[in-house]
Amino acid sequence: MSSGLSMAIGFKNGTDGSLDVAVNAMKSVSHPHSFLGIDQQGKVAIIRTKGNNYGHVVLRGGGGKPNYDSVSVALCEQALDKAKLRKSIMVDCSHANSS
């Protein structure tokens, strides 16, 4: 459903600190999808989305360690480059990044 929203959507890195889950979510949301939903008349319908290119990674720390440092941000940028995605990153100042 996020692929049908025309707004920024954040995807947190894994609780172990890995970036794969967030990068894969950004890839997925950027493509069109179809799902069963409700149309404007309240009837069940196949809803088709166009894809959302406004995804970003949310660095929330992981594995009990923060990931807001310059090395972690650079690694995230590299992962996004490799996936041919925009380098859109937000740092979450809670979770493992707050201690």
C-alpha positions in Angstrom: 0.0 0.0 0.0 2.9 2.4 0.6 3.6 2.2 -3.1 0.3 4.1 -3.6 1.0 7.0 -1.2 2.4 10.3 -2.6 4.3 11.0 0.6 7.6 10.1 2.2 7.7 6.7 3.8 10.5 5.7 6.2 11.8 2.1 6.6 13.8 1.3 9.7 17.0 -0.8 9.6 16.8 -4.2 11.2 16.9 -4.6 15.0 20.3 -6.2 14.5 21.5 -3.0 12.7 21.4 -4.5 9.2 20.3 -2.3 6.3 18.9 -5.1 4.0 15.3 -4.9 5.3 15.1 -1.1 4.8 16.8 -1.2 1.4 14.7 -4.0 0.1 11.5 -2.2 1.3 12.6 0.9 -0.5 13.1 -1.1 -3.7 9.7 -2.8 -3.3 7.7 0.4 -2.6 9.2 2.1 -5.7 7.5 -0.3 -8.0 3.8 -0.6 -9.0 1.7 -3.1 -7.0 -1.9 -4.4 -7.0 -4.0 -5.5 -4.0 -7.6 -6.0 -3.0 -9.1 -2.9 -1.5 -12.2 -0.7 -1.4 -12.9 1.7 -4.3 -14.6 5.1 -4.1 -18.1 3.5 -4.2 -17.3 1.2 -1.2 -17.0 -1.9 -3.4 -14.2 -4.5 -3.3 -11.8 -3.7 -6.1 -8.3 -4.4 -7.4 -6.3 -1.3 -6.4 -3.3 -0.6 -8.6 -0.5 1.7 -7.4 2.1 3.5 -9.4 5.1 3.2 -7.0 6.5 5.6 -4.4 9.9 7.1 -5.0 9.9 9.0 -1.7 11.1 6.2 0.5 14.0 6.7 3.0 16.0 4.6 5.4 15.6 5.3 9.1 18.8 4.6 11.0 17.5 3.5 14.5 20.6 1.7 15.7 20.7 -2.0 16.3 22.3 -4.8 18.2 22.6 -2.5 21.2 24.8 -0.1 19.2 24.1 3.3 17.6 24.4 3.9 13.9 24.3 7.7 13.6 28.1 8.1 13.1 29.6 9.1 9.8 30.8 5.6 9.0 27.3 4.1 9.5 25.8 6.8 7.4 28.4 6.3 4.7 27.7 2.5 4.7 24.0 3.3 4.3 24.7 5.6 1.4 26.8 2.8 -0.3 24.0 0.3 0.2 21.5 2.7 -1.4 23.9 3.5 -4.3 24.4 -0.3 -4.9 20.6 -0.7 -5.0 20.3 2.3 -7.4 18.2 4.2 -4.9 18.2 7.8 -3.8 20.4 8.5 -0.8 17.6 9.5 1.5 18.5 8.8 5.2 16.9 9.9 8.5 18.5 9.3 11.9 16.1 8.2 14.6 17.3 9.6 17.9 15.6 7.0 20.0 16.0 3.2 20.3 19.7 2.2 20.2 20.7 5.7 19.0 19.7 7.3 22.3 22.0 5.8 24.8 
